[in-house]
């Protein structure tokens, strides 16, 4: 029987939070991925600093003997792949050890889901990351922001701040996901899926 300190095949080595840079976008729904990375950085004392060669802000955290890169691309959302590809290539991180955290229109506020692979669902950040990596086989943490109801309203919706009630639900979902950081880093991702999906 393997000791618990041995990394699992799916152990996550980099967590990428998607968003748009600058104060104009800081409170908007599209920045939910940034919010998650900021939260785990606060909890675990990981300071993110601008890193030009990765086109983003990067930091390291360590939890229970597992080290993980944190990345917030500071390109705009539709160029997220530039940052993800640069960091993954430089540190030789396999695609299946990347976790991309992003807002999701198909989930209501308060819901959070973990999955591996799949399409981009119209999300420009995911689309660009797939193109940069040449693969869709990374993990995604999907933070629900709800849908405005009409396709033509989506752009304004994701680039607007959530209402107070929605914000509380989104932050609650981020907190629940952040509570799962240790099993995420250890590669116990089926357990994380079960823990998150049964709560909403």
Steps between C-alpha positions, in 0.01 A plus 500: 500500500646837398562755778275806491794731428548355151344726235199357322502490118255791488667723760462862394822699448354831378172679569404767249231755579348672197394862486568839346771726646452843653262670744232546232436125498595400855143463629345352184362147468759405238769531769373216719814301420717785629290506818568133566877532458499810720312307769735203514795739484366683806432179689843352442724805492585482130593839363448548126738725310505616137714275282552636150620175343173333604275796410340482841528511877654187651563357843572172678323337787579188698246291687564166671822454304347580163618802302286676245536797268228764496443703186276793411548588131519875454424483133134556432275195525516406132883477517518287817679222316810714459563494875391142563705362214812692600495384862408139419778471242764668718435275800407196289165457667284236331161616378317262735668668800355843417185632665330793327248691712236700314153650510220287353174631356338156507516471879294719735679711762593285798586196289854381434605196299825322422556314174774384269499572129205601287432791268533871561124569505555838338739613775776696325756436771458124473499519122838676496653267758398196294660655193822583687533157662378300203283308745175525694602238756559736793280525808251781538341643812175658382361779720135568428399858420159432341374605159329827404240309300581628151813433296535863391523609865788269594792739435355781710399249766841340553668841497270634773518445876255249648213621716559480876302177541685339208835618633435331834418171323806519273730573793348209691573269206858627484543437872372142466739436212791658687429263790582215259850622417687221677328212317532699176877523543519135603316389187192369679282669242216247495461566872497876434231455235286303743551754779413801283221352292299360788485835679301690233 
